[in-house]
Amino acid sequence: MLLWCVLQAAQVADQVYSCGWETLPAPALRRSLLIMLARAQLPTYFRAYDMLTFNMEMFVSIMQTAYSMYTLLRT
């Protein structure tokens, strides 16, 4: 579930950029979408009790370690 949230959050910047914001007639709306685009480009992470930060790099590391342990136990 957390991985899905991280992946969806990464797509927000692409969707905002692809919405045609540069052709909008209202400057305030264009400015708001630019701010949204800038904020969406920040990396997404989850914190657990201010001790553990879970992000995409942590997920990849956990999956690599789990696969290594699986192959070690299988041999």
mmCIF file as gemmi writes it, N, C-alpha and C atoms, coordinates in Angstrom:
data_model
loop_
_atom_site.group_PDB
_atom_site.id
_atom_site.type_symbol
_atom_site.label_atom_id
_atom_site.label_alt_id
_atom_site.label_comp_id
_atom_site.label_asym_id
_atom_site.label_entity_id
_atom_site.label_seq_id
_atom_site.pdbx_PDB_ins_code
_atom_site.Cartn_x
_atom_site.Cartn_y
_atom_site.Cartn_z
_atom_site.occupancy
_atom_site.B_iso_or_equiv
_atom_site.pdbx_formal_charge
_atom_site.auth_seq_id
_atom_site.auth_asym_id
_atom_site.pdbx_PDB_model_num
ATOM 1 N N . MET Axp A 1 ? 0.825 -1.189 0 1 0 ? 1 A 1
ATOM 2 C CA . MET Axp A 1 ? 0 0 0 1 0 ? 1 A 1
ATOM 3 C C . MET Axp A 1 ? 0.873 1.259 0 1 0 ? 1 A 1
ATOM 4 N N . LEU Axp A 2 ? 1.91 1.253 0.814 1 0 ? 2 A 1
ATOM 5 C CA . LEU Axp A 2 ? 2.79 2.421 0.845 1 0 ? 2 A 1
ATOM 6 C C . LEU Axp A 2 ? 3.516 2.606 -0.473 1 0 ? 2 A 1
ATOM 7 N N . LEU Axp A 3 ? 3.919 1.494 -1.093 1 0 ? 3 A 1
ATOM 8 C CA . LEU Axp A 3 ? 4.599 1.592 -2.382 1 0 ? 3 A 1
ATOM 9 C C . LEU Axp A 3 ? 3.677 2.213 -3.419 1 0 ? 3 A 1
ATOM 10 N N . TRP Axp A 4 ? 2.416 1.811 -3.416 1 0 ? 4 A 1
ATOM 11 C CA . TRP Axp A 4 ? 1.452 2.376 -4.365 1 0 ? 4 A 1
ATOM 12 C C . TRP Axp A 4 ? 1.331 3.882 -4.164 1 0 ? 4 A 1
ATOM 13 N N . CYS Axp A 5 ? 1.28 4.329 -2.929 1 0 ? 5 A 1
ATOM 14 C CA . CYS Axp A 5 ? 1.188 5.765 -2.646 1 0 ? 5 A 1
ATOM 15 C C . CYS Axp A 5 ? 2.417 6.509 -3.15 1 0 ? 5 A 1
ATOM 16 N N . VAL Axp A 6 ? 3.59 5.934 -2.956 1 0 ? 6 A 1
ATOM 17 C CA . VAL Axp A 6 ? 4.822 6.575 -3.416 1 0 ? 6 A 1
ATOM 18 C C . VAL Axp A 6 ? 4.837 6.661 -4.935 1 0 ? 6 A 1
ATOM 19 N N . LEU Axp A 7 ? 4.433 5.587 -5.607 1 0 ? 7 A 1
ATOM 20 C CA . LEU Axp A 7 ? 4.426 5.59 -7.073 1 0 ? 7 A 1
ATOM 21 C C . LEU Axp A 7 ? 3.399 6.568 -7.628 1 0 ? 7 A 1
ATOM 22 N N . GLN Axp A 8 ? 2.232 6.632 -7.02 1 0 ? 8 A 1
ATOM 23 C CA . GLN Axp A 8 ? 1.211 7.571 -7.484 1 0 ? 8 A 1
ATOM 24 C C . GLN Axp A 8 ? 1.643 9.013 -7.26 1 0 ? 8 A 1
ATOM 25 N N . ALA Axp A 9 ? 2.293 9.276 -6.157 1 0 ? 9 A 1
ATOM 26 C CA . ALA Axp A 9 ? 2.764 10.635 -5.878 1 0 ? 9 A 1
ATOM 27 C C . ALA Axp A 9 ? 3.826 11.059 -6.881 1 0 ? 9 A 1
ATOM 28 N N . ALA Axp A 10 ? 4.616 10.104 -7.358 1 0 ? 10 A 1
ATOM 29 C CA . ALA Axp A 10 ? 5.645 10.431 -8.351 1 0 ? 10 A 1
ATOM 30 C C . ALA Axp A 10 ? 5.025 10.806 -9.686 1 0 ? 10 A 1
ATOM 31 N N . GLN Axp A 11 ? 3.826 10.341 -9.967 1 0 ? 11 A 1
ATOM 32 C CA . GLN Axp A 11 ? 3.17 10.639 -11.236 1 0 ? 11 A 1
ATOM 33 C C . GLN Axp A 11 ? 2.422 11.963 -11.227 1 0 ? 11 A 1
ATOM 34 N N . VAL Axp A 12 ? 2.225 12.555 -10.077 1 0 ? 12 A 1
ATOM 35 C CA . VAL Axp A 12 ? 1.473 13.81 -9.987 1 0 ? 12 A 1
ATOM 36 C C . VAL Axp A 12 ? 2.165 14.912 -10.776 1 0 ? 12 A 1
ATOM 37 N N . ALA Axp A 13 ? 3.471 15.024 -10.659 1 0 ? 13 A 1
ATOM 38 C CA . ALA Axp A 13 ? 4.202 16.074 -11.378 1 0 ? 13 A 1
ATOM 39 C C . ALA Axp A 13 ? 4.049 15.906 -12.881 1 0 ? 13 A 1
ATOM 40 N N . ASP Axp A 14 ? 4.105 14.675 -13.369 1 0 ? 14 A 1
ATOM 41 C CA . ASP Axp A 14 ? 3.93 14.435 -14.802 1 0 ? 14 A 1
ATOM 42 C C . ASP Axp A 14 ? 2.529 14.813 -15.263 1 0 ? 14 A 1
ATOM 43 N N . GLN Axp A 15 ? 1.533 14.491 -14.461 1 0 ? 15 A 1
ATOM 44 C CA . GLN Axp A 15 ? 0.156 14.799 -14.838 1 0 ? 15 A 1
ATOM 45 C C . GLN Axp A 15 ? -0.117 16.298 -14.822 1 0 ? 15 A 1
ATOM 46 N N . VAL Axp A 16 ? 0.427 16.993 -13.843 1 0 ? 16 A 1
ATOM 47 C CA . VAL Axp A 16 ? 0.236 18.447 -13.78 1 0 ? 16 A 1
ATOM 48 C C . VAL Axp A 16 ? 0.908 19.109 -14.974 1 0 ? 16 A 1
ATOM 49 N N . TYR Axp A 17 ? 2.105 18.652 -15.322 1 0 ? 17 A 1
ATOM 50 C CA . TYR Axp A 17 ? 2.819 19.248 -16.453 1 0 ? 17 A 1
ATOM 51 C C . TYR Axp A 17 ? 2.088 18.987 -17.768 1 0 ? 17 A 1
ATOM 52 N N . SER Axp A 18 ? 1.426 17.833 -17.88 1 0 ? 18 A 1
ATOM 53 C CA . SER Axp A 18 ? 0.753 17.454 -19.119 1 0 ? 18 A 1
ATOM 54 C C . SER Axp A 18 ? -0.659 18.01 -19.244 1 0 ? 18 A 1
ATOM 55 N N . CYS Axp A 19 ? -1.134 18.767 -18.283 1 0 ? 19 A 1
ATOM 56 C CA . CYS Axp A 19 ? -2.527 19.22 -18.301 1 0 ? 19 A 1
ATOM 57 C C . CYS Axp A 19 ? -2.758 20.431 -19.197 1 0 ? 19 A 1
ATOM 58 N N . GLY Axp A 20 ? -1.724 21.003 -19.771 1 0 ? 20 A 1
ATOM 59 C CA . GLY Axp A 20 ? -1.889 22.175 -20.625 1 0 ? 20 A 1
ATOM 60 C C . GLY Axp A 20 ? -1.953 23.467 -19.841 1 0 ? 20 A 1
ATOM 61 N N . TRP Axp A 21 ? -1.211 23.559 -18.769 1 0 ? 21 A 1
ATOM 62 C CA . TRP Axp A 21 ? -1.256 24.723 -17.884 1 0 ? 21 A 1
ATOM 63 C C . TRP Axp A 21 ? -0.778 25.986 -18.575 1 0 ? 21 A 1
ATOM 64 N N . GLU Axp A 22 ? 0.081 25.852 -19.589 1 0 ? 22 A 1
ATOM 65 C CA . GLU Axp A 22 ? 0.644 27.043 -20.224 1 0 ? 22 A 1
ATOM 66 C C . GLU Axp A 22 ? -0.369 27.781 -21.096 1 0 ? 22 A 1
ATOM 67 N N . THR Axp A 23 ? -1.481 27.143 -21.427 1 0 ? 23 A 1
ATOM 68 C CA . THR Axp A 23 ? -2.492 27.791 -22.271 1 0 ? 23 A 1
ATOM 69 C C . THR Axp A 23 ? -3.68 28.319 -21.477 1 0 ? 23 A 1
ATOM 70 N N . LEU Axp A 24 ? -3.649 28.216 -20.169 1 0 ? 24 A 1
ATOM 71 C CA . LEU Axp A 24 ? -4.764 28.705 -19.355 1 0 ? 24 A 1
ATOM 72 C C . LEU Axp A 24 ? -4.811 30.229 -19.381 1 0 ? 24 A 1
ATOM 73 N N . PRO Axp A 25 ? -6.019 30.809 -19.458 1 0 ? 25 A 1
ATOM 74 C CA . PRO Axp A 25 ? -6.121 32.266 -19.549 1 0 ? 25 A 1
ATOM 75 C C . PRO Axp A 25 ? -5.874 32.989 -18.227 1 0 ? 25 A 1
ATOM 76 N N . ALA Axp A 26 ? -6.136 32.34 -17.112 1 0 ? 26 A 1
ATOM 77 C CA . ALA Axp A 26 ? -6.024 33.01 -15.811 1 0 ? 26 A 1
ATOM 78 C C . ALA Axp A 26 ? -4.603 32.87 -15.263 1 0 ? 26 A 1
ATOM 79 N N . PRO Axp A 27 ? -3.892 33.985 -15.069 1 0 ? 27 A 1
ATOM 80 C CA . PRO Axp A 27 ? -2.525 33.905 -14.531 1 0 ? 27 A 1
ATOM 81 C C . PRO Axp A 27 ? -2.467 33.302 -13.127 1 0 ? 27 A 1
ATOM 82 N N . ALA Axp A 28 ? -3.483 33.55 -12.315 1 0 ? 28 A 1
ATOM 83 C CA . ALA Axp A 28 ? -3.481 33.004 -10.95 1 0 ? 28 A 1
ATOM 84 C C . ALA Axp A 28 ? -3.557 31.48 -10.982 1 0 ? 28 A 1
ATOM 85 N N . LEU Axp A 29 ? -4.334 30.942 -11.9 1 0 ? 29 A 1
ATOM 86 C CA . LEU Axp A 29 ? -4.448 29.489 -12.019 1 0 ? 29 A 1
ATOM 87 C C . LEU Axp A 29 ? -3.142 28.884 -12.533 1 0 ? 29 A 1
ATOM 88 N N . ARG Axp A 30 ? -2.512 29.547 -13.499 1 0 ? 30 A 1
ATOM 89 C CA . ARG Axp A 30 ? -1.207 29.082 -13.99 1 0 ? 30 A 1
ATOM 90 C C . ARG Axp A 30 ? -0.175 29.085 -12.867 1 0 ? 30 A 1
ATOM 91 N N . ARG Axp A 31 ? -0.175 30.138 -12.075 1 0 ? 31 A 1
ATOM 92 C CA . ARG Axp A 31 ? 0.762 30.239 -10.958 1 0 ? 31 A 1
ATOM 93 C C . ARG Axp A 31 ? 0.507 29.128 -9.937 1 0 ? 31 A 1
ATOM 94 N N . SER Axp A 32 ? -0.756 28.856 -9.661 1 0 ? 32 A 1
ATOM 95 C CA . SER Axp A 32 ? -1.093 27.788 -8.712 1 0 ? 32 A 1
ATOM 96 C C . SER Axp A 32 ? -0.625 26.428 -9.222 1 0 ? 32 A 1
ATOM 97 N N . LEU Axp A 33 ? -0.805 26.189 -10.512 1 0 ? 33 A 1
ATOM 98 C CA . LEU Axp A 33 ? -0.36 24.917 -11.073 1 0 ? 33 A 1
ATOM 99 C C . LEU Axp A 33 ? 1.164 24.807 -11.083 1 0 ? 33 A 1
ATOM 100 N N . LEU Axp A 34 ? 1.853 25.915 -11.285 1 0 ? 34 A 1
ATOM 101 C CA . LEU Axp A 34 ? 3.314 25.89 -11.215 1 0 ? 34 A 1
ATOM 102 C C . LEU Axp A 34 ? 3.8 25.58 -9.802 1 0 ? 34 A 1
ATOM 103 N N . ILE Axp A 35 ? 3.126 26.143 -8.809 1 0 ? 35 A 1
ATOM 104 C CA . ILE Axp A 35 ? 3.475 25.84 -7.413 1 0 ? 35 A 1
ATOM 105 C C . ILE Axp A 35 ? 3.204 24.367 -7.117 1 0 ? 35 A 1
ATOM 106 N N . MET Axp A 36 ? 2.065 23.858 -7.61 1 0 ? 36 A 1
ATOM 107 C CA . MET Axp A 36 ? 1.739 22.447 -7.423 1 0 ? 36 A 1
ATOM 108 C C . MET Axp A 36 ? 2.785 21.562 -8.099 1 0 ? 36 A 1
ATOM 109 N N . LEU Axp A 37 ? 3.23 21.962 -9.28 1 0 ? 37 A 1
ATOM 110 C CA . LEU Axp A 37 ? 4.252 21.205 -9.997 1 0 ? 37 A 1
ATOM 111 C C . LEU Axp A 37 ? 5.566 21.181 -9.219 1 0 ? 37 A 1
ATOM 112 N N . ALA Axp A 38 ? 5.955 22.32 -8.678 1 0 ? 38 A 1
ATOM 113 C CA . ALA Axp A 38 ? 7.2 22.388 -7.909 1 0 ? 38 A 1
ATOM 114 C C . ALA Axp A 38 ? 7.12 21.533 -6.647 1 0 ? 38 A 1
ATOM 115 N N . ARG Axp A 39 ? 5.981 21.559 -5.968 1 0 ? 39 A 1
ATOM 116 C CA . ARG Axp A 39 ? 5.839 20.76 -4.741 1 0 ? 39 A 1
ATOM 117 C C . ARG Axp A 39 ? 5.75 19.272 -5.04 1 0 ? 39 A 1
ATOM 118 N N . ALA Axp A 40 ? 5.176 18.919 -6.192 1 0 ? 40 A 1
ATOM 119 C CA . ALA Axp A 40 ? 5.032 17.504 -6.547 1 0 ? 40 A 1
ATOM 120 C C . ALA Axp A 40 ? 6.366 16.874 -6.922 1 0 ? 40 A 1
ATOM 121 N N . GLN Axp A 41 ? 7.363 17.677 -7.235 1 0 ? 41 A 1
ATOM 122 C CA . GLN Axp A 41 ? 8.662 17.136 -7.602 1 0 ? 41 A 1
ATOM 123 C C . GLN Axp A 41 ? 9.522 16.79 -6.385 1 0 ? 41 A 1
ATOM 124 N N . LEU Axp A 42 ? 9.076 17.143 -5.192 1 0 ? 42 A 1
ATOM 125 C CA . LEU Axp A 42 ? 9.8 16.763 -3.979 1 0 ? 42 A 1
ATOM 126 C C . LEU Axp A 42 ? 9.627 15.264 -3.745 1 0 ? 42 A 1
ATOM 127 N N . PRO Axp A 43 ? 10.641 14.578 -3.245 1 0 ? 43 A 1
ATOM 128 C CA . PRO Axp A 43 ? 10.505 13.134 -3.024 1 0 ? 43 A 1
ATOM 129 C C . PRO Axp A 43 ? 9.474 12.829 -1.935 1 0 ? 43 A 1
ATOM 130 N N . THR Axp A 44 ? 8.756 11.738 -2.138 1 0 ? 44 A 1
ATOM 131 C CA . THR Axp A 44 ? 7.721 11.318 -1.198 1 0 ? 44 A 1
ATOM 132 C C . THR Axp A 44 ? 8.301 10.287 -0.234 1 0 ? 44 A 1
ATOM 133 N N . TYR Axp A 45 ? 7.982 10.442 1.03 1 0 ? 45 A 1
ATOM 134 C CA . TYR Axp A 45 ? 8.426 9.479 2.025 1 0 ? 45 A 1
ATOM 135 C C . TYR Axp A 45 ? 7.402 9.425 3.148 1 0 ? 45 A 1
ATOM 136 N N . PHE Axp A 46 ? 7.46 8.348 3.911 1 0 ? 46 A 1
ATOM 137 C CA . PHE Axp A 46 ? 6.595 8.169 5.071 1 0 ? 46 A 1
ATOM 138 C C . PHE Axp A 46 ? 7.479 8.009 6.294 1 0 ? 46 A 1
ATOM 139 N N . ARG Axp A 47 ? 7.049 8.578 7.395 1 0 ? 47 A 1
ATOM 140 C CA . ARG Axp A 47 ? 7.809 8.476 8.643 1 0 ? 47 A 1
ATOM 141 C C . ARG Axp A 47 ? 7.006 7.654 9.643 1 0 ? 47 A 1
ATOM 142 N N . ALA Axp A 48 ? 7.713 6.797 10.375 1 0 ? 48 A 1
ATOM 143 C CA . ALA Axp A 48 ? 7.09 5.981 11.403 1 0 ? 48 A 1
ATOM 144 C C . ALA Axp A 48 ? 7.688 6.366 12.75 1 0 ? 48 A 1
ATOM 145 N N . TYR Axp A 49 ? 6.919 7.001 13.583 1 0 ? 49 A 1
ATOM 146 C CA . TYR Axp A 49 ? 7.332 7.395 14.932 1 0 ? 49 A 1
ATOM 147 C C . TYR Axp A 49 ? 8.618 8.217 14.942 1 0 ? 49 A 1
ATOM 148 N N . ASP Axp A 50 ? 8.85 8.993 13.929 1 0 ? 50 A 1
ATOM 149 C CA . ASP Axp A 50 ? 10.043 9.837 13.797 1 0 ? 50 A 1
ATOM 150 C C . ASP Axp A 50 ? 11.346 9.052 13.895 1 0 ? 50 A 1
ATOM 151 N N . MET Axp A 51 ? 11.296 7.751 13.6 1 0 ? 51 A 1
ATOM 152 C CA . MET Axp A 51 ? 12.506 6.938 13.645 1 0 ? 51 A 1
ATOM 153 C C . MET Axp A 51 ? 12.857 6.37 12.279 1 0 ? 51 A 1
ATOM 154 N N . LEU Axp A 52 ? 11.873 5.904 11.545 1 0 ? 52 A 1
ATOM 155 C CA . LEU Axp A 52 ? 12.112 5.217 10.285 1 0 ? 52 A 1
ATOM 156 C C . LEU Axp A 52 ? 11.503 6.021 9.148 1 0 ? 52 A 1
ATOM 157 N N . THR Axp A 53 ? 12.295 6.28 8.126 1 0 ? 53 A 1
ATOM 158 C CA . THR Axp A 53 ? 11.805 6.961 6.933 1 0 ? 53 A 1
ATOM 159 C C . THR Axp A 53 ? 11.698 5.931 5.823 1 0 ? 53 A 1
ATOM 160 N N . PHE Axp A 54 ? 10.495 5.772 5.29 1 0 ? 54 A 1
ATOM 161 C CA . PHE Axp A 54 ? 10.252 4.798 4.234 1 0 ? 54 A 1
ATOM 162 C C . PHE Axp A 54 ? 10.062 5.546 2.929 1 0 ? 54 A 1
ATOM 163 N N . ASN Axp A 55 ? 10.96 5.291 1.971 1 0 ? 55 A 1
ATOM 164 C CA . ASN Axp A 55 ? 10.845 5.885 0.646 1 0 ? 55 A 1
ATOM 165 C C . ASN Axp A 55 ? 11.171 4.807 -0.382 1 0 ? 55 A 1
ATOM 166 N N . MET Axp A 56 ? 11.275 5.193 -1.638 1 0 ? 56 A 1
ATOM 167 C CA . MET Axp A 56 ? 11.505 4.213 -2.687 1 0 ? 56 A 1
ATOM 168 C C . MET Axp A 56 ? 12.864 3.528 -2.542 1 0 ? 56 A 1
ATOM 169 N N . GLU Axp A 57 ? 13.887 4.264 -2.138 1 0 ? 57 A 1
ATOM 170 C CA . GLU Axp A 57 ? 15.205 3.658 -1.957 1 0 ? 57 A 1
ATOM 171 C C . GLU Axp A 57 ? 15.182 2.604 -0.85 1 0 ? 57 A 1
ATOM 172 N N . MET Axp A 58 ? 14.462 2.897 0.233 1 0 ? 58 A 1
ATOM 173 C CA . MET Axp A 58 ? 14.339 1.938 1.333 1 0 ? 58 A 1
ATOM 174 C C . MET Axp A 58 ? 13.598 0.687 0.862 1 0 ? 58 A 1
ATOM 175 N N . PHE Axp A 59 ? 12.545 0.862 0.074 1 0 ? 59 A 1
ATOM 176 C CA . PHE Axp A 59 ? 11.785 -0.277 -0.436 1 0 ? 59 A 1
ATOM 177 C C . PHE Axp A 59 ? 12.664 -1.167 -1.312 1 0 ? 59 A 1
ATOM 178 N N . VAL Axp A 60 ? 13.433 -0.555 -2.211 1 0 ? 60 A 1
ATOM 179 C CA . VAL Axp A 60 ? 14.316 -1.33 -3.091 1 0 ? 60 A 1
ATOM 180 C C . VAL Axp A 60 ? 15.356 -2.074 -2.264 1 0 ? 60 A 1
ATOM 181 N N . SER Axp A 61 ? 15.903 -1.428 -1.259 1 0 ? 61 A 1
ATOM 182 C CA . SER Axp A 61 ? 16.894 -2.071 -0.4 1 0 ? 61 A 1
ATOM 183 C C . SER Axp A 61 ? 16.289 -3.265 0.34 1 0 ? 61 A 1
ATOM 184 N N . ILE Axp A 62 ? 15.09 -3.116 0.854 1 0 ? 62 A 1
ATOM 185 C CA . ILE Axp A 62 ? 14.418 -4.213 1.562 1 0 ? 62 A 1
ATOM 186 C C . ILE Axp A 62 ? 14.159 -5.375 0.616 1 0 ? 62 A 1
ATOM 187 N N . MET Axp A 63 ? 13.696 -5.083 -0.591 1 0 ? 63 A 1
ATOM 188 C CA . MET Axp A 63 ? 13.404 -6.145 -1.546 1 0 ? 63 A 1
ATOM 189 C C . MET Axp A 63 ? 14.679 -6.868 -1.994 1 0 ? 63 A 1
ATOM 190 N N . GLN Axp A 64 ? 15.774 -6.14 -2.181 1 0 ? 64 A 1
ATOM 191 C CA . GLN Axp A 64 ? 17.038 -6.778 -2.558 1 0 ? 64 A 1
ATOM 192 C C . GLN Axp A 64 ? 17.545 -7.688 -1.446 1 0 ? 64 A 1
ATOM 193 N N . THR Axp A 65 ? 17.451 -7.227 -0.214 1 0 ? 65 A 1
ATOM 194 C CA . THR Axp A 65 ? 17.889 -8.039 0.919 1 0 ? 65 A 1
ATOM 195 C C . THR Axp A 65 ? 17.008 -9.273 1.07 1 0 ? 65 A 1
ATOM 196 N N . ALA Axp A 66 ? 15.706 -9.111 0.921 1 0 ? 66 A 1
ATOM 197 C CA . ALA Axp A 66 ? 14.793 -10.248 1.032 1 0 ? 66 A 1
ATOM 198 C C . ALA Axp A 66 ? 15.072 -11.277 -0.058 1 0 ? 66 A 1
ATOM 199 N N . TYR Axp A 67 ? 15.326 -10.832 -1.266 1 0 ? 67 A 1
ATOM 200 C CA . TYR Axp A 67 ? 15.632 -11.766 -2.356 1 0 ? 67 A 1
ATOM 201 C C . TYR Axp A 67 ? 16.968 -12.466 -2.117 1 0 ? 67 A 1
ATOM 202 N N . SER Axp A 68 ? 17.944 -11.739 -1.611 1 0 ? 68 A 1
ATOM 203 C CA . SER Axp A 68 ? 19.24 -12.355 -1.306 1 0 ? 68 A 1
ATOM 204 C C . SER Axp A 68 ? 19.088 -13.431 -0.235 1 0 ? 68 A 1
ATOM 205 N N . MET Axp A 69 ? 18.314 -13.151 0.797 1 0 ? 69 A 1
ATOM 206 C CA . MET Axp A 69 ? 18.084 -14.141 1.852 1 0 ? 69 A 1
ATOM 207 C C . MET Axp A 69 ? 17.316 -15.344 1.31 1 0 ? 69 A 1
ATOM 208 N N . TYR Axp A 70 ? 16.363 -15.107 0.445 1 0 ? 70 A 1
ATOM 209 C CA . TYR Axp A 70 ? 15.583 -16.191 -0.156 1 0 ? 70 A 1
ATOM 210 C C . TYR Axp A 70 ? 16.484 -17.115 -0.973 1 0 ? 70 A 1
ATOM 211 N N . THR Axp A 71 ? 17.339 -16.524 -1.816 1 0 ? 71 A 1
ATOM 212 C CA . THR Axp A 71 ? 18.226 -17.36 -2.632 1 0 ? 71 A 1
ATOM 213 C C . THR Axp A 71 ? 19.264 -18.074 -1.769 1 0 ? 71 A 1
ATOM 214 N N . LEU Axp A 72 ? 19.723 -17.445 -0.701 1 0 ? 72 A 1
ATOM 215 C CA . LEU Axp A 72 ? 20.673 -18.087 0.2 1 0 ? 72 A 1
ATOM 216 C C . LEU Axp A 72 ? 20.038 -19.292 0.891 1 0 ? 72 A 1
ATOM 217 N N . LEU Axp A 73 ? 18.804 -19.15 1.343 1 0 ? 73 A 1
ATOM 218 C CA . LEU Axp A 73 ? 18.131 -20.247 2.031 1 0 ? 73 A 1
ATOM 219 C C . LEU Axp A 73 ? 17.723 -21.365 1.073 1 0 ? 73 A 1
ATOM 220 N N . ARG Axp A 74 ? 17.541 -21.037 -0.173 1 0 ? 74 A 1
ATOM 221 C CA . ARG Axp A 74 ? 17.146 -22.044 -1.162 1 0 ? 74 A 1
ATOM 222 C C . ARG Axp A 74 ? 18.299 -22.945 -1.575 1 0 ? 74 A 1
ATOM 223 N N . THR Axp A 75 ? 19.514 -22.474 -1.454 1 0 ? 75 A 1
ATOM 224 C CA . THR Axp A 75 ? 20.668 -23.291 -1.873 1 0 ? 75 A 1
ATOM 225 C C . THR Axp A 75 ? 21.195 -24.146 -0.746 1 0 ? 75 A 1
